[in-house]
């Protein structure tokens, strides 16, 4: 059985990534990080944007993948970058508008590759080759949400997309069309579950903006929600959401049930994406989030085949 060190969102922090790799026992040999016992890294997506050394992060990650010492799955930032730099069928507009918050989010990556256009094109091509998820023996890896409904859609023989769906031009174009099946697959697997609050209800986020949708703890099942009274109790703790403002919004499972799918049928599940700030620990015995960028930290979980997550197997830098 393969043994893996799963690393959460790196977001351009190359120095911290190298410290983490060394802490996990990897050594740089002939320019590539390798583990003396043959362990592999799995990068859980969001390698780019935000940080000061995006090119260096990509160099480390891609070289490891090329040499077989790492695997990687697609993050929403890589998906967004693909769409930002891909023109629609008409050739007149990009699949993701190059302005506003989209530009702000991607700014550091644009600056990093300002004088390295051909290199950036190589990485964009690499992003499109990355799987959206990995279904390993005993271990499920996806950037934001392991939703078997959408994984089943990608694996359906009739459309034949599979985990490497972004290689398919038809999938890519369709995924940029709001509410298409392809769009919903990307939204759920790479960005997580969101639900609308009851009609007329909203809350103020950290920036004092009104919001009528919340990101949910999708791993909860109906039995977990029996005693839930307020929407505050099912909202994910993320920086942009002030949960206190949700206290007066009553919880209605009938209206919000699409935001909850429970745990996958088998195996452990590791995700990133959610910028946790609390101590490094599993959410429960079978699921953990490895994105602690909200705490300005990188996180890894070292898996050696155990059927339940162990707190001592987390490593933070």
MIKE-717947 format. One record per residue (C-alpha): x, y, z. Coordinates in Angstrom, 1 decimal. Each point is the difference from the previous one (the first is absolute). Layout:
// MIKE-717947
       x       y       z
       X       Y       Z
...
// end
This chain:
// MIKE-717947
       x       y       z
     0.0     0.0     0.0
     1.3     3.5    -0.9
     0.5     2.5     2.8
    -0.8     3.6    -0.6
     0.7     3.4     1.5
    -3.0     2.2    -1.0
     0.8     3.7    -0.1
    -2.7     2.7     0.2
    -0.2     3.3    -1.9
     3.5     1.4    -0.6
    -1.0     3.3    -1.7
     3.5     1.0    -1.1
     1.8    -0.4     3.3
     3.1    -1.9    -1.3
     2.2     0.5     3.0
    -2.6    -1.4     2.4
    -0.6    -2.9    -2.4
     3.7    -0.9    -0.1
     0.1     0.1     3.9
    -3.1    -2.3     0.1
     1.5    -2.4    -2.5
     3.2    -0.3     2.0
    -2.0    -0.4     3.2
    -1.8    -2.9    -1.6
     3.3    -1.6    -0.9
     0.4     0.9    -3.7
     3.4     0.8    -1.4
     0.9     2.0    -3.0
     1.9    -2.3    -2.4
     0.9     1.1    -3.5
    -2.3     2.9     0.4
    -3.1    -2.0     1.0
    -1.4    -0.7     3.5
    -0.1    -3.8     0.7
    -0.7    -2.1     3.1
     2.6    -2.6     1.0
    -2.8    -2.5     0.8
    -1.9     0.6    -3.3
    -2.9     2.0     1.5
    -1.8     2.3    -2.4
    -1.4     3.5     0.5
    -3.5     0.8    -1.2
    -0.6     3.7    -0.6
    -3.7     0.8     0.6
    -0.2     3.0    -2.3
     0.3     3.8     0.2
     3.7     0.1    -0.6
    -0.3     3.5    -1.6
    -1.1     3.6     0.9
     0.5     2.0     3.2
     3.6    -0.9     1.0
     3.4     1.5    -1.0
     1.6    -3.0    -1.7
    -2.6    -1.5    -2.3
     2.5    -1.0    -2.8
     2.2    -1.8     2.6
    -3.0    -1.9     1.4
    -1.0    -1.2    -3.5
     3.5    -1.0    -0.8
     0.2    -2.1     3.2
    -3.4    -1.6    -0.5
     0.2    -0.7    -3.7
     3.5    -1.4     0.2
    -1.1    -2.4     2.8
    -3.0    -1.1    -2.1
     2.1    -0.5    -3.1
     2.4    -2.2     2.0
    -2.7    -2.0     1.7
     0.7     1.3     3.5
    -3.3     1.9     0.2
    -3.5     0.0    -1.3
    -2.3     3.1    -0.3
    -3.7     0.8    -0.4
    -1.5     3.1    -1.4
    -1.0     2.9     2.3
    -2.5     2.7    -0.7
     2.8     2.5    -0.5
     1.6    -2.1    -2.7
    -3.5    -0.5    -1.6
    -0.6     3.7     0.1
     3.4     0.7    -1.6
    -0.8    -2.4    -2.8
    -3.3     1.9    -0.7
     1.6     3.4     0.4
     2.5    -0.8    -2.7
    -2.3    -1.9    -2.4
    -2.1     1.7    -2.6
    -3.6    -1.1    -0.5
    -1.1    -1.6    -3.3
    -0.5     3.4    -1.6
     3.5     1.0     0.8
    -1.2     3.4     1.2
    -0.2    -0.5     3.8
     1.8    -2.1     2.6
    -1.9    -2.7     1.8
     0.7     1.9     3.2
    -0.2     3.8    -0.2
     3.4     1.7     0.4
    -1.2     2.7     2.3
    -1.2     0.9     3.5
     0.4    -2.7     2.7
     1.2    -2.5    -2.6
     2.9     2.2    -0.8
     0.8     0.8     3.6
     0.0    -3.7     1.0
     2.4    -0.9    -2.8
     2.2     3.1     0.1
     3.0    -1.5     1.8
     0.2    -2.9    -2.5
    -0.3     2.5    -3.0
     2.9     2.0     1.5
     2.1    -3.1     0.7
    -0.2    -1.1    -3.7
     0.0     3.5    -1.6
     3.4    -0.7    -1.7
    -0.5    -3.8    -0.2
    -2.9    -0.5    -2.4
     1.1    -3.2    -1.6
     0.7    -1.6     3.5
    -3.5     1.0     1.1
    -1.5    -1.6    -3.1
     1.7    -3.2     1.0
    -1.5     0.1     3.5
    -3.5     0.8    -1.4
     0.3    -3.1    -2.2
     1.1    -2.0     3.1
    -3.0     1.3     2.0
    -2.3    -1.4    -2.7
     1.6    -3.4     0.4
    -0.6    -0.2     3.8
    -2.8    -2.2     1.3
    -2.9     1.6     1.8
     0.1    -2.7     2.6
     2.0    -3.1     1.0
    -1.8    -3.2     1.2
     2.8    -2.0     1.6
    -0.4    -3.2     1.9
    -1.2     1.3     3.4
     0.6     3.7    -0.8
    -2.2     2.6    -1.8
     1.7     3.2    -1.1
    -1.9     3.0    -1.4
     0.5     3.7     0.4
    -3.3     1.0     1.6
    -2.8    -2.6     0.2
    -0.1    -3.8    -0.6
    -3.5    -0.1    -1.6
    -0.6    -3.5    -1.6
    -2.9     1.4    -2.0
     2.4     2.3    -2.0
     2.8    -2.5    -0.1
    -2.4    -2.5    -1.4
    -1.0     2.5    -2.6
     3.6     0.4    -1.1
     0.5    -3.7    -0.1
    -3.2    -0.8    -1.9
     0.8    -1.9    -3.1
    -2.4     2.0    -2.1
     2.0     3.3     0.4
     3.3    -1.7     0.8
     1.6     3.0     1.7
     1.6    -1.8     2.9
     2.3     1.5     2.6
     2.1     1.7    -2.7
    -3.0     1.9    -1.4
     1.9     3.3    -0.6
     1.9    -1.7    -2.8
    -3.2     0.0    -2.0
    -0.8     3.3    -1.8
    -3.7    -0.7     0.1
     0.0    -0.4     3.7
     2.0     3.2     0.5
    -2.3     2.1    -2.1
    -3.1    -1.5     1.6
     1.4     0.5     3.5
     0.0     3.7    -0.5
    -3.8     0.0    -0.7
    -1.8     0.8     3.2
    -2.2    -2.9     1.3
     1.1    -2.5    -2.7
     0.8    -3.5     1.4
     3.7     0.7    -0.6
    -0.2     3.4     1.8
    -1.7    -1.6     3.0
     2.6    -2.8     0.2
     2.8     2.6     0.2
    -1.9     2.2     2.4
    -0.6    -2.9     2.4
     3.2    -2.0    -0.2
     2.4     3.0    -0.2
    -1.8     2.7     1.9
    -2.3    -1.8     2.5
    -3.7    -0.1     0.9
    -1.9     3.2     0.3
    -3.7     0.5     0.9
    -2.3     2.9    -0.1
    -1.5     1.3     3.2
    -3.8     0.2     0.4
    -1.6     2.7    -2.2
     0.6     3.5     1.3
     2.8    -1.1     2.3
     3.6     1.1    -0.3
     3.1     0.8     2.1
     2.9     2.4    -0.1
     3.4    -1.4    -0.8
     3.3     1.3     1.3
     0.0     2.7    -2.6
    -3.5     1.1     1.0
    -1.5    -1.4    -3.2
    -3.4    -1.6     0.0
     0.0    -3.7    -0.8
    -2.9    -2.3    -0.5
     2.0    -3.3    -0.5
     2.2    -1.9     2.4
     2.7    -2.6    -0.4
    -1.0    -3.2     1.9
     1.7    -2.7     1.9
    -1.0    -2.4    -2.8
     1.2    -3.1     1.8
    -2.9     0.2     2.4
    -2.9    -2.5    -0.4
    -3.6     0.4     0.9
     0.4    -1.7     3.4
     2.8     2.5     0.7
    -2.4     2.8    -0.6
    -2.9    -1.1     2.2
     0.8     2.4     2.8
     1.2     2.9    -2.2
    -2.1     3.1     0.6
     1.9     2.8    -1.7
     1.7     0.4    -3.4
     3.0     1.1     2.0
     0.6    -3.5     1.2
     0.5    -1.4    -3.5
     2.0     2.8    -1.6
     3.6    -0.6    -0.6
     2.4     2.2     2.0
     1.7     1.9    -2.7
     1.5     3.5     0.2
    -2.7     1.7    -2.1
    -2.9    -1.2     2.0
    -1.0     1.5     3.3
    -1.9    -2.9     1.6
    -1.4     2.1     2.8
    -2.2     1.8    -2.6
    -1.7    -3.4    -0.8
    -1.2    -0.6     3.5
    -3.5     1.2    -0.8
    -0.4    -2.0    -3.2
    -1.9    -3.1     0.8
     1.2    -3.3    -1.6
    -2.4    -1.7    -2.4
     1.4    -3.4    -1.2
    -2.7    -0.4    -2.6
     1.2     3.2    -1.7
     3.7    -0.5     0.5
     0.4    -3.7    -0.4
     1.9     0.3    -3.2
     2.9     1.4     2.0
     0.6    -3.3     2.0
     1.1    -3.3    -1.4
     1.6    -1.7     3.0
     3.3    -1.9    -0.1
     1.1    -2.0    -3.1
    -0.9    -3.7     0.1
     3.5    -1.2     0.5
     3.5     1.2     0.9
     1.4     3.1     1.6
    -0.6     3.4    -1.8
     2.5     2.9    -0.1
    -0.9     3.4    -1.3
     1.5     3.5    -0.1
    -1.7     3.3    -1.0
    -1.6     1.1     3.3
     2.7     2.1     1.7
    -0.4    -1.5     3.5
     1.6     1.9     2.9
    -0.4    -2.4     2.9
     2.4    -2.6     1.2
     1.1    -2.8    -2.4
    -2.4    -2.8     0.6
    -2.5    -2.2    -2.0
    -3.5     1.3    -0.4
    -1.0    -3.5     1.0
     1.6    -3.4    -0.2
    -0.4    -0.2    -3.8
     0.3     3.6    -1.4
     2.5     2.8     0.3
     0.7     3.4    -1.5
     3.6     0.8    -0.8
    -0.3     3.6    -0.9
     1.3     2.2     2.8
     0.9     3.0    -2.2
    -2.3     2.1     2.2
     2.6    -0.7     2.8
     2.9     0.7    -2.5
     1.1    -3.6     0.4
     0.5    -3.0    -2.3
    -1.5    -3.3     1.1
     0.7    -3.6    -0.9
    -1.6    -3.3     1.1
     2.2    -3.1    -0.2
    -2.0    -3.1    -0.9
     1.3    -3.6     0.2
    -3.2    -2.0    -0.4
    -1.7     0.7     3.3
    -3.8    -0.3    -0.2
    -0.6     3.1     2.3
     1.7     3.3     0.1
     2.6     0.5     2.7
     0.8     3.4     1.5
     3.7    -0.8     0.3
     0.3    -0.4    -3.7
    -0.6     3.7    -0.7
     3.1     2.2    -0.7
    -0.2     3.8    -0.1
     2.5     2.6    -1.1
// end
